Amino acid sequence: MIPVSKPFIGEAEKQAVMEVLDSGMLAQGPRTAKFEERFAQVCGVKHAIATTSGTTALHIALLANGIGEGDEVITTPFTFIASANSILFTGAKPVFVDIDPETFNIDPAQVAKAITPRTKAIMPVHLYGYMCDMDALQAIADQHGLKIVEDACQAIGAKYHGKAAGSIGTGCFSLYATKNVMAGEGGMITTNDDAVAEKCRMLRNHGMKRRYYHDMLGFNFRMTDLCAAIGLAQLDRLEEFTAKRRANAAYFNSKIESVITPKVKAGYDHVWHQYTIRVDGRRDRDAAVKQLNEAGIGTGVFYPVPAHQQEYMCEITGEVKLPVAEQLAKEVISLPVHPQLSQADLDVIVAAVNQL
Ligand SMILES: Cc1ncc(COP(=O)(O)O)c(C=O)c1O
């Protein structure tokens, strides 16, 4: 089976972990600081703050932006559940709006319509490594005085008109094992705002600035130096990884004819965390998945149930109808696009998809 994702674990990653083990200093320390410095450079921002996961990054990034009880945050339902959960963790309410069927991302026109006096922030999710229409979202945020917390968990290295994911609002990244840059588990917050950065640093470490003096209620969301060492080794290869993903996606787009392939608009640099095809509404997606799996192709369905249709979420947000997201949830299939695919793998995938 060609796996849908495959973490790259090379000699550099192994050696980096062994060095941390040999040092005897396993918790957050100098490797984490170095990883934060390098990550900030990659995103072109002043600060990067490492955490335990993308989920905890989103959670404290929202808190640091002043989001809490009684607030509303407008977001997409077509995402991993952590985006919406992080809003709930702060005491705020997610308000789901529909997406653009071409990009799979939040539709700015729907965002504008959903604003109420309680709206405090917009959380765009750069799904599959493809950035949202940030100029339109920024204009709405400026007009209404809203914060932007970018869920860039899938989008390290992606750009929108030359601006990096995570450099526009407060950015949040996941370093989960299957991400384009991984650390096993981990998260990162990026910002140019000194006050937000300081608050995130305090929130991840029990509200401390000075050891054992606690200025606020905080968490233990600290990254270990073991994870940071892996992440640092991975960052060295980010450009190479991204170039390979782009070449794989371009090959698929030139060869796949049987289904709807993902298109990229001018001005966007996609990093292809996922390469996601759509069977059209008349075809049975689950049968197509079965056929691909039987041909030895690993697949993913991201995501079969949009956030607004998860049972516990409905109880909180009430029933909402979002037809585009609901339709796409029935049509999407993600194919392997990771950097470790060989030309033979690509050809097997194209042949199997064209058989659908
Ligand atoms: C869009 C999105 N948001 C949030 C997360 C949460 O990140 P983590 O799994 O590192 O907590 C993920 C990770 O899968 C994600 O893909």
The ligand as a Gaussian input file, in Angstrom:
#p B3LYP/6-31G(d) Opt

LIG

0 1
 C       -6.516000      22.409000      10.277000
 C       -5.999000      21.874000      11.577000
 N       -6.239000      22.549000      12.706000
 C       -5.770000      22.124000      13.901000
 C       -5.051000      20.960000      14.011000
 C       -4.607000      20.500000      15.362000
 O       -3.246000      20.251000      15.442000
 P       -2.688000      19.116000      16.447000
 O       -3.140000      17.797000      15.932000
 O       -1.211000      19.314000      16.379000
 O       -3.243000      19.436000      17.776000
 C       -4.765000      20.225000      12.864000
 C       -3.980000      18.979000      12.948000
 O       -4.323000      17.938000      12.503000
 C       -5.266000      20.673000      11.621000
 O       -5.052000      19.974000      10.510000

